[in-house]
Amino acid sequence: MTDKEMSKLADIIVDKIIERQKAYDEEFKADIQSMVDENTNIEFGTITQDELIIEEIDNLTETLDRLETEENYEAARIVANKIKHLKNKYKL
């Protein structure tokens, strides 16, 4: 097989792969649309690192409140330090 023939064969293979991928993409889009149509509460998006950190701080704050209610002050101090560390590190 000559270089020209190999190049032509490679082009044919790449074209078939691209064609197949386009079909998969369309199928995926249809599946997503079907999910959205069935459930209007679905949201798509991304979560930023800041949002994740804020969520973690909120969870730690809830834990801190619970620990203080339980009068577990040593554990509460540790959690409070974690909250302070996250707020300082991420400037929140």
PDB file as gemmi writes it, atoms N, CA and C in Angstrom:
CRYST1    1.000    1.000    1.000  90.00  90.00  90.00 P 1                      
ATOM      1  N   MET A   1       0.858  -1.170   0.000  1.00  0.00           N  
ATOM      2  CA  MET A   1       0.000   0.000   0.000  1.00  0.00           C  
ATOM      3  C   MET A   1       0.906   1.236   0.000  1.00  0.00           C  
ATOM      4  N   THR A   2       0.605   2.150  -0.874  1.00  0.00           N  
ATOM      5  CA  THR A   2       1.422   3.360  -0.977  1.00  0.00           C  
ATOM      6  C   THR A   2       1.018   4.364   0.102  1.00  0.00           C  
ATOM      7  N   ASP A   3       1.872   5.358   0.285  1.00  0.00           N  
ATOM      8  CA  ASP A   3       1.568   6.411   1.260  1.00  0.00           C  
ATOM      9  C   ASP A   3       0.278   7.131   0.899  1.00  0.00           C  
ATOM     10  N   LYS A   4       0.075   7.344  -0.393  1.00  0.00           N  
ATOM     11  CA  LYS A   4      -1.136   8.029  -0.841  1.00  0.00           C  
ATOM     12  C   LYS A   4      -2.372   7.198  -0.507  1.00  0.00           C  
ATOM     13  N   GLU A   5      -2.290   5.897  -0.712  1.00  0.00           N  
ATOM     14  CA  GLU A   5      -3.416   5.012  -0.405  1.00  0.00           C  
ATOM     15  C   GLU A   5      -3.669   4.956   1.104  1.00  0.00           C  
ATOM     16  N   MET A   6      -2.584   4.912   1.885  1.00  0.00           N  
ATOM     17  CA  MET A   6      -2.742   4.901   3.348  1.00  0.00           C  
ATOM     18  C   MET A   6      -3.370   6.199   3.833  1.00  0.00           C  
ATOM     19  N   SER A   7      -2.965   7.303   3.243  1.00  0.00           N  
ATOM     20  CA  SER A   7      -3.527   8.593   3.625  1.00  0.00           C  
ATOM     21  C   SER A   7      -5.013   8.652   3.285  1.00  0.00           C  
ATOM     22  N   LYS A   8      -5.363   8.138   2.112  1.00  0.00           N  
ATOM     23  CA  LYS A   8      -6.771   8.117   1.701  1.00  0.00           C  
ATOM     24  C   LYS A   8      -7.584   7.230   2.644  1.00  0.00           C  
ATOM     25  N   LEU A   9      -7.028   6.077   2.998  1.00  0.00           N  
ATOM     26  CA  LEU A   9      -7.699   5.173   3.925  1.00  0.00           C  
ATOM     27  C   LEU A   9      -7.871   5.834   5.292  1.00  0.00           C  
ATOM     28  N   ALA A  10      -6.834   6.513   5.756  1.00  0.00           N  
ATOM     29  CA  ALA A  10      -6.912   7.213   7.042  1.00  0.00           C  
ATOM     30  C   ALA A  10      -8.003   8.281   7.005  1.00  0.00           C  
ATOM     31  N   ASP A  11      -8.085   9.012   5.901  1.00  0.00           N  
ATOM     32  CA  ASP A  11      -9.131  10.031   5.762  1.00  0.00           C  
ATOM     33  C   ASP A  11     -10.520   9.407   5.815  1.00  0.00           C  
ATOM     34  N   ILE A  12     -10.686   8.273   5.160  1.00  0.00           N  
ATOM     35  CA  ILE A  12     -11.979   7.583   5.163  1.00  0.00           C  
ATOM     36  C   ILE A  12     -12.338   7.153   6.586  1.00  0.00           C  
ATOM     37  N   ILE A  13     -11.357   6.614   7.300  1.00  0.00           N  
ATOM     38  CA  ILE A  13     -11.597   6.163   8.676  1.00  0.00           C  
ATOM     39  C   ILE A  13     -11.973   7.341   9.569  1.00  0.00           C  
ATOM     40  N   VAL A  14     -11.236   8.430   9.455  1.00  0.00           N  
ATOM     41  CA  VAL A  14     -11.525   9.615  10.268  1.00  0.00           C  
ATOM     42  C   VAL A  14     -12.919  10.148   9.950  1.00  0.00           C  
ATOM     43  N   ASP A  15     -13.268  10.194   8.680  1.00  0.00           N  
ATOM     44  CA  ASP A  15     -14.603  10.668   8.300  1.00  0.00           C  
ATOM     45  C   ASP A  15     -15.690   9.793   8.914  1.00  0.00           C  
ATOM     46  N   LYS A  16     -15.478   8.489   8.918  1.00  0.00           N  
ATOM     47  CA  LYS A  16     -16.462   7.572   9.511  1.00  0.00           C  
ATOM     48  C   LYS A  16     -16.558   7.779  11.020  1.00  0.00           C  
ATOM     49  N   ILE A  17     -15.419   7.988  11.667  1.00  0.00           N  
ATOM     50  CA  ILE A  17     -15.424   8.233  13.114  1.00  0.00           C  
ATOM     51  C   ILE A  17     -16.183   9.518  13.424  1.00  0.00           C  
ATOM     52  N   ILE A  18     -15.914  10.559  12.666  1.00  0.00           N  
ATOM     53  CA  ILE A  18     -16.601  11.844  12.881  1.00  0.00           C  
ATOM     54  C   ILE A  18     -18.098  11.691  12.643  1.00  0.00           C  
ATOM     55  N   GLU A  19     -18.458  10.984  11.594  1.00  0.00           N  
ATOM     56  CA  GLU A  19     -19.874  10.755  11.288  1.00  0.00           C  
ATOM     57  C   GLU A  19     -20.558  10.004  12.430  1.00  0.00           C  
ATOM     58  N   ARG A  20     -19.891   8.976  12.945  1.00  0.00           N  
ATOM     59  CA  ARG A  20     -20.443   8.184  14.045  1.00  0.00           C  
ATOM     60  C   ARG A  20     -20.571   9.039  15.309  1.00  0.00           C  
ATOM     61  N   GLN A  21     -19.570   9.883  15.574  1.00  0.00           N  
ATOM     62  CA  GLN A  21     -19.615  10.741  16.753  1.00  0.00           C  
ATOM     63  C   GLN A  21     -20.766  11.732  16.664  1.00  0.00           C  
ATOM     64  N   LYS A  22     -20.998  12.267  15.477  1.00  0.00           N  
ATOM     65  CA  LYS A  22     -22.130  13.183  15.300  1.00  0.00           C  
ATOM     66  C   LYS A  22     -23.443  12.483  15.617  1.00  0.00           C  
ATOM     67  N   ALA A  23     -23.565  11.228  15.195  1.00  0.00           N  
ATOM     68  CA  ALA A  23     -24.779  10.464  15.488  1.00  0.00           C  
ATOM     69  C   ALA A  23     -24.918  10.252  16.995  1.00  0.00           C  
ATOM     70  N   TYR A  24     -23.811   9.918  17.663  1.00  0.00           N  
ATOM     71  CA  TYR A  24     -23.850   9.750  19.119  1.00  0.00           C  
ATOM     72  C   TYR A  24     -24.224  11.055  19.811  1.00  0.00           C  
ATOM     73  N   ASP A  25     -23.682  12.164  19.324  1.00  0.00           N  
ATOM     74  CA  ASP A  25     -23.995  13.469  19.910  1.00  0.00           C  
ATOM     75  C   ASP A  25     -25.483  13.785  19.786  1.00  0.00           C  
ATOM     76  N   GLU A  26     -26.039  13.519  18.631  1.00  0.00           N  
ATOM     77  CA  GLU A  26     -27.468  13.782  18.424  1.00  0.00           C  
ATOM     78  C   GLU A  26     -28.321  12.890  19.324  1.00  0.00           C  
ATOM     79  N   GLU A  27     -27.914  11.645  19.469  1.00  0.00           N  
ATOM     80  CA  GLU A  27     -28.637  10.726  20.349  1.00  0.00           C  
ATOM     81  C   GLU A  27     -28.568  11.209  21.800  1.00  0.00           C  
ATOM     82  N   PHE A  28     -27.398  11.670  22.201  1.00  0.00           N  
ATOM     83  CA  PHE A  28     -27.220  12.185  23.556  1.00  0.00           C  
ATOM     84  C   PHE A  28     -28.109  13.405  23.784  1.00  0.00           C  
ATOM     85  N   LYS A  29     -28.120  14.318  22.829  1.00  0.00           N  
ATOM     86  CA  LYS A  29     -28.963  15.513  22.951  1.00  0.00           C  
ATOM     87  C   LYS A  29     -30.434  15.127  23.068  1.00  0.00           C  
ATOM     88  N   ALA A  30     -30.849  14.145  22.288  1.00  0.00           N  
ATOM     89  CA  ALA A  30     -32.240  13.696  22.346  1.00  0.00           C  
ATOM     90  C   ALA A  30     -32.549  13.080  23.711  1.00  0.00           C  
ATOM     91  N   ASP A  31     -31.611  12.306  24.244  1.00  0.00           N  
ATOM     92  CA  ASP A  31     -31.806  11.713  25.572  1.00  0.00           C  
ATOM     93  C   ASP A  31     -31.928  12.789  26.645  1.00  0.00           C  
ATOM     94  N   ILE A  32     -31.075  13.784  26.576  1.00  0.00           N  
ATOM     95  CA  ILE A  32     -31.120  14.880  27.553  1.00  0.00           C  
ATOM     96  C   ILE A  32     -32.440  15.633  27.429  1.00  0.00           C  
ATOM     97  N   GLN A  33     -32.850  15.912  26.209  1.00  0.00           N  
ATOM     98  CA  GLN A  33     -34.110  16.623  26.007  1.00  0.00           C  
ATOM     99  C   GLN A  33     -35.274  15.811  26.549  1.00  0.00           C  
ATOM    100  N   SER A  34     -35.229  14.508  26.360  1.00  0.00           N  
ATOM    101  CA  SER A  34     -36.274  13.634  26.882  1.00  0.00           C  
ATOM    102  C   SER A  34     -36.322  13.701  28.404  1.00  0.00           C  
ATOM    103  N   MET A  35     -35.154  13.705  29.039  1.00  0.00           N  
ATOM    104  CA  MET A  35     -35.097  13.814  30.499  1.00  0.00           C  
ATOM    105  C   MET A  35     -35.690  15.138  30.963  1.00  0.00           C  
ATOM    106  N   VAL A  36     -35.355  16.203  30.271  1.00  0.00           N  
ATOM    107  CA  VAL A  36     -35.866  17.522  30.639  1.00  0.00           C  
ATOM    108  C   VAL A  36     -37.380  17.573  30.454  1.00  0.00           C  
ATOM    109  N   ASP A  37     -37.861  16.998  29.367  1.00  0.00           N  
ATOM    110  CA  ASP A  37     -39.302  16.996  29.110  1.00  0.00           C  
ATOM    111  C   ASP A  37     -40.065  16.216  30.177  1.00  0.00           C  
ATOM    112  N   GLU A  38     -39.456  15.142  30.674  1.00  0.00           N  
ATOM    113  CA  GLU A  38     -40.116  14.304  31.676  1.00  0.00           C  
ATOM    114  C   GLU A  38     -40.064  14.920  33.068  1.00  0.00           C  
ATOM    115  N   ASN A  39     -39.042  15.703  33.348  1.00  0.00           N  
ATOM    116  CA  ASN A  39     -38.875  16.266  34.685  1.00  0.00           C  
ATOM    117  C   ASN A  39     -38.460  17.723  34.549  1.00  0.00           C  
ATOM    118  N   THR A  40     -39.388  18.618  34.797  1.00  0.00           N  
ATOM    119  CA  THR A  40     -39.107  20.043  34.610  1.00  0.00           C  
ATOM    120  C   THR A  40     -38.227  20.620  35.718  1.00  0.00           C  
ATOM    121  N   ASN A  41     -37.950  19.853  36.765  1.00  0.00           N  
ATOM    122  CA  ASN A  41     -37.125  20.352  37.865  1.00  0.00           C  
ATOM    123  C   ASN A  41     -35.635  20.127  37.646  1.00  0.00           C  
ATOM    124  N   ILE A  42     -35.264  19.565  36.525  1.00  0.00           N  
ATOM    125  CA  ILE A  42     -33.853  19.294  36.250  1.00  0.00           C  
ATOM    126  C   ILE A  42     -33.144  20.593  35.908  1.00  0.00           C  
ATOM    127  N   GLU A  43     -31.981  20.775  36.525  1.00  0.00           N  
ATOM    128  CA  GLU A  43     -31.151  21.932  36.215  1.00  0.00           C  
ATOM    129  C   GLU A  43     -29.775  21.441  35.806  1.00  0.00           C  
ATOM    130  N   PHE A  44     -29.208  22.090  34.823  1.00  0.00           N  
ATOM    131  CA  PHE A  44     -27.861  21.767  34.381  1.00  0.00           C  
ATOM    132  C   PHE A  44     -26.982  22.978  34.616  1.00  0.00           C  
ATOM    133  N   GLY A  45     -25.771  22.730  34.967  1.00  0.00           N  
ATOM    134  CA  GLY A  45     -24.853  23.834  35.178  1.00  0.00           C  
ATOM    135  C   GLY A  45     -23.579  23.338  35.822  1.00  0.00           C  
ATOM    136  N   THR A  46     -22.792  24.279  36.217  1.00  0.00           N  
ATOM    137  CA  THR A  46     -21.544  23.936  36.877  1.00  0.00           C  
ATOM    138  C   THR A  46     -21.521  24.565  38.257  1.00  0.00           C  
ATOM    139  N   ILE A  47     -20.726  23.990  39.103  1.00  0.00           N  
ATOM    140  CA  ILE A  47     -20.552  24.519  40.450  1.00  0.00           C  
ATOM    141  C   ILE A  47     -19.112  25.000  40.552  1.00  0.00           C  
ATOM    142  N   THR A  48     -18.956  26.215  41.001  1.00  0.00           N  
ATOM    143  CA  THR A  48     -17.612  26.759  41.128  1.00  0.00           C  
ATOM    144  C   THR A  48     -16.969  26.272  42.423  1.00  0.00           C  
ATOM    145  N   GLN A  49     -15.674  26.433  42.493  1.00  0.00           N  
ATOM    146  CA  GLN A  49     -14.958  26.050  43.708  1.00  0.00           C  
ATOM    147  C   GLN A  49     -15.461  26.874  44.889  1.00  0.00           C  
ATOM    148  N   ASP A  50     -15.706  28.149  44.664  1.00  0.00           N  
ATOM    149  CA  ASP A  50     -16.216  29.000  45.746  1.00  0.00           C  
ATOM    150  C   ASP A  50     -17.557  28.491  46.265  1.00  0.00           C  
ATOM    151  N   GLU A  51     -18.414  28.057  45.360  1.00  0.00           N  
ATOM    152  CA  GLU A  51     -19.712  27.528  45.785  1.00  0.00           C  
ATOM    153  C   GLU A  51     -19.542  26.267  46.623  1.00  0.00           C  
ATOM    154  N   LEU A  52     -18.597  25.424  46.223  1.00  0.00           N  
ATOM    155  CA  LEU A  52     -18.329  24.212  47.001  1.00  0.00           C  
ATOM    156  C   LEU A  52     -17.792  24.554  48.387  1.00  0.00           C  
ATOM    157  N   ILE A  53     -16.907  25.529  48.453  1.00  0.00           N  
ATOM    158  CA  ILE A  53     -16.337  25.941  49.740  1.00  0.00           C  
ATOM    159  C   ILE A  53     -17.423  26.545  50.624  1.00  0.00           C  
ATOM    160  N   ILE A  54     -18.267  27.372  50.047  1.00  0.00           N  
ATOM    161  CA  ILE A  54     -19.363  27.978  50.818  1.00  0.00           C  
ATOM    162  C   ILE A  54     -20.298  26.895  51.346  1.00  0.00           C  
ATOM    163  N   GLU A  55     -20.579  25.908  50.518  1.00  0.00           N  
ATOM    164  CA  GLU A  55     -21.428  24.795  50.964  1.00  0.00           C  
ATOM    165  C   GLU A  55     -20.764  24.043  52.116  1.00  0.00           C  
ATOM    166  N   GLU A  56     -19.461  23.827  52.011  1.00  0.00           N  
ATOM    167  CA  GLU A  56     -18.732  23.139  53.083  1.00  0.00           C  
ATOM    168  C   GLU A  56     -18.758  23.967  54.366  1.00  0.00           C  
ATOM    169  N   ILE A  57     -18.585  25.270  54.241  1.00  0.00           N  
ATOM    170  CA  ILE A  57     -18.638  26.144  55.421  1.00  0.00           C  
ATOM    171  C   ILE A  57     -20.029  26.088  56.052  1.00  0.00           C  
ATOM    172  N   ASP A  58     -21.060  26.092  55.222  1.00  0.00           N  
ATOM    173  CA  ASP A  58     -22.432  25.989  55.746  1.00  0.00           C  
ATOM    174  C   ASP A  58     -22.631  24.682  56.513  1.00  0.00           C  
ATOM    175  N   ASN A  59     -22.131  23.591  55.943  1.00  0.00           N  
ATOM    176  CA  ASN A  59     -22.249  22.292  56.618  1.00  0.00           C  
ATOM    177  C   ASN A  59     -21.477  22.288  57.936  1.00  0.00           C  
ATOM    178  N   LEU A  60     -20.287  22.860  57.907  1.00  0.00           N  
ATOM    179  CA  LEU A  60     -19.491  22.927  59.138  1.00  0.00           C  
ATOM    180  C   LEU A  60     -20.166  23.812  60.184  1.00  0.00           C  
ATOM    181  N   THR A  61     -20.807  24.877  59.738  1.00  0.00           N  
ATOM    182  CA  THR A  61     -21.509  25.766  60.662  1.00  0.00           C  
ATOM    183  C   THR A  61     -22.666  25.035  61.335  1.00  0.00           C  
ATOM    184  N   GLU A  62     -23.379  24.230  60.566  1.00  0.00           N  
ATOM    185  CA  GLU A  62     -24.456  23.424  61.150  1.00  0.00           C  
ATOM    186  C   GLU A  62     -23.890  22.439  62.175  1.00  0.00           C  
ATOM    187  N   THR A  63     -22.769  21.833  61.826  1.00  0.00           N  
ATOM    188  CA  THR A  63     -22.117  20.900  62.755  1.00  0.00           C  
ATOM    189  C   THR A  63     -21.675  21.634  64.013  1.00  0.00           C  
ATOM    190  N   LEU A  64     -21.122  22.818  63.827  1.00  0.00           N  
ATOM    191  CA  LEU A  64     -20.684  23.628  64.966  1.00  0.00           C  
ATOM    192  C   LEU A  64     -21.863  23.936  65.896  1.00  0.00           C  
ATOM    193  N   ASP A  65     -22.975  24.343  65.323  1.00  0.00           N  
ATOM    194  CA  ASP A  65     -24.165  24.637  66.132  1.00  0.00           C  
ATOM    195  C   ASP A  65     -24.612  23.409  66.921  1.00  0.00           C  
ATOM    196  N   ARG A  66     -24.607  22.266  66.261  1.00  0.00           N  
ATOM    197  CA  ARG A  66     -25.016  21.032  66.930  1.00  0.00           C  
ATOM    198  C   ARG A  66     -24.060  20.685  68.071  1.00  0.00           C  
ATOM    199  N   LEU A  67     -22.766  20.816  67.802  1.00  0.00           N  
ATOM    200  CA  LEU A  67     -21.774  20.498  68.834  1.00  0.00           C  
ATOM    201  C   LEU A  67     -21.889  21.435  70.034  1.00  0.00           C  
ATOM    202  N   GLU A  68     -22.158  22.704  69.773  1.00  0.00           N  
ATOM    203  CA  GLU A  68     -22.330  23.653  70.873  1.00  0.00           C  
ATOM    204  C   GLU A  68     -23.580  23.329  71.677  1.00  0.00           C  
ATOM    205  N   THR A  69     -24.638  22.932  70.985  1.00  0.00           N  
ATOM    206  CA  THR A  69     -25.870  22.539  71.679  1.00  0.00           C  
ATOM    207  C   THR A  69     -25.619  21.324  72.567  1.00  0.00           C  
ATOM    208  N   GLU A  70     -24.791  20.416  72.058  1.00  0.00           N  
ATOM    209  CA  GLU A  70     -24.449  19.211  72.819  1.00  0.00           C  
ATOM    210  C   GLU A  70     -23.373  19.484  73.877  1.00  0.00           C  
ATOM    211  N   GLU A  71     -22.910  20.720  73.921  1.00  0.00           N  
ATOM    212  CA  GLU A  71     -21.857  21.145  74.845  1.00  0.00           C  
ATOM    213  C   GLU A  71     -20.557  20.367  74.643  1.00  0.00           C  
ATOM    214  N   ASN A  72     -20.296  20.000  73.410  1.00  0.00           N  
ATOM    215  CA  ASN A  72     -19.050  19.328  73.045  1.00  0.00           C  
ATOM    216  C   ASN A  72     -18.094  20.413  72.538  1.00  0.00           C  
ATOM    217  N   TYR A  73     -17.556  21.156  73.481  1.00  0.00           N  
ATOM    218  CA  TYR A  73     -16.808  22.362  73.142  1.00  0.00           C  
ATOM    219  C   TYR A  73     -15.457  22.075  72.487  1.00  0.00           C  
ATOM    220  N   GLU A  74     -14.832  20.975  72.818  1.00  0.00           N  
ATOM    221  CA  GLU A  74     -13.544  20.640  72.194  1.00  0.00           C  
ATOM    222  C   GLU A  74     -13.735  20.381  70.694  1.00  0.00           C  
ATOM    223  N   ALA A  75     -14.725  19.574  70.360  1.00  0.00           N  
ATOM    224  CA  ALA A  75     -15.013  19.303  68.948  1.00  0.00           C  
ATOM    225  C   ALA A  75     -15.492  20.579  68.254  1.00  0.00           C  
ATOM    226  N   ALA A  76     -16.268  21.386  68.964  1.00  0.00           N  
ATOM    227  CA  ALA A  76     -16.757  22.645  68.401  1.00  0.00           C  
ATOM    228  C   ALA A  76     -15.594  23.576  68.073  1.00  0.00           C  
ATOM    229  N   ARG A  77     -14.588  23.592  68.939  1.00  0.00           N  
ATOM    230  CA  ARG A  77     -13.413  24.433  68.697  1.00  0.00           C  
ATOM    231  C   ARG A  77     -12.688  23.996  67.424  1.00  0.00           C  
ATOM    232  N   ILE A  78     -12.573  22.685  67.233  1.00  0.00           N  
ATOM    233  CA  ILE A  78     -11.901  22.156  66.039  1.00  0.00           C  
ATOM    234  C   ILE A  78     -12.672  22.549  64.777  1.00  0.00           C  
ATOM    235  N   VAL A  79     -13.981  22.396  64.831  1.00  0.00           N  
ATOM    236  CA  VAL A  79     -14.820  22.747  63.676  1.00  0.00           C  
ATOM    237  C   VAL A  79     -14.752  24.251  63.418  1.00  0.00           C  
ATOM    238  N   ALA A  80     -14.777  25.042  64.468  1.00  0.00           N  
ATOM    239  CA  ALA A  80     -14.689  26.500  64.312  1.00  0.00           C  
ATOM    240  C   ALA A  80     -13.363  26.881  63.660  1.00  0.00           C  
ATOM    241  N   ASN A  81     -12.296  26.195  64.040  1.00  0.00           N  
ATOM    242  CA  ASN A  81     -10.994  26.463  63.422  1.00  0.00           C  
ATOM    243  C   ASN A  81     -10.991  26.093  61.941  1.00  0.00           C  
ATOM    244  N   LYS A  82     -11.664  25.002  61.591  1.00  0.00           N  
ATOM    245  CA  LYS A  82     -11.764  24.610  60.177  1.00  0.00           C  
ATOM    246  C   LYS A  82     -12.512  25.675  59.383  1.00  0.00           C  
ATOM    247  N   ILE A  83     -13.592  26.176  59.965  1.00  0.00           N  
ATOM    248  CA  ILE A  83     -14.367  27.230  59.301  1.00  0.00           C  
ATOM    249  C   ILE A  83     -13.496  28.467  59.102  1.00  0.00           C  
ATOM    250  N   LYS A  84     -12.802  28.854  60.149  1.00  0.00           N  
ATOM    251  CA  LYS A  84     -11.939  30.035  60.076  1.00  0.00           C  
ATOM    252  C   LYS A  84     -10.851  29.837  59.023  1.00  0.00           C  
ATOM    253  N   HIS A  85     -10.261  28.655  58.999  1.00  0.00           N  
ATOM    254  CA  HIS A  85      -9.213  28.353  58.022  1.00  0.00           C  
ATOM    255  C   HIS A  85      -9.741  28.467  56.589  1.00  0.00           C  
ATOM    256  N   LEU A  86     -10.906  27.880  56.333  1.00  0.00           N  
ATOM    257  CA  LEU A  86     -11.484  27.942  54.985  1.00  0.00           C  
ATOM    258  C   LEU A  86     -11.808  29.377  54.581  1.00  0.00           C  
ATOM    259  N   LYS A  87     -12.373  30.131  55.507  1.00  0.00           N  
ATOM    260  CA  LYS A  87     -12.716  31.521  55.196  1.00  0.00           C  
ATOM    261  C   LYS A  87     -11.469  32.341  54.896  1.00  0.00           C  
ATOM    262  N   ASN A  88     -10.419  32.119  55.660  1.00  0.00           N  
ATOM    263  CA  ASN A  88      -9.174  32.852  55.416  1.00  0.00           C  
ATOM    264  C   ASN A  88      -8.506  32.406  54.117  1.00  0.00           C  
ATOM    265  N   LYS A  89      -8.447  31.109  53.906  1.00  0.00           N  
ATOM    266  CA  LYS A  89      -7.767  30.566  52.727  1.00  0.00           C  
ATOM    267  C   LYS A  89      -8.431  31.024  51.434  1.00  0.00           C  
ATOM    268  N   TYR A  90      -9.758  31.032  51.427  1.00  0.00           N  
ATOM    269  CA  TYR A  90     -10.493  31.376  50.208  1.00  0.00           C  
ATOM    270  C   TYR A  90     -11.051  32.797  50.239  1.00  0.00           C  
ATOM    271  N   LYS A  91     -10.634  33.554  51.244  1.00  0.00           N  
ATOM    272  CA  LYS A  91     -11.011  34.970  51.365  1.00  0.00           C  
ATOM    273  C   LYS A  91     -12.524  35.162  51.273  1.00  0.00           C  
ATOM    274  N   LEU A  92     -13.222  34.405  52.096  1.00  0.00           N  
ATOM    275  CA  LEU A  92     -14.689  34.487  52.119  1.00  0.00           C  
ATOM    276  C   LEU A  92     -15.157  35.206  53.371  1.00  0.00           C  
TER     277      LEU A  92                                                      
END                                                                             
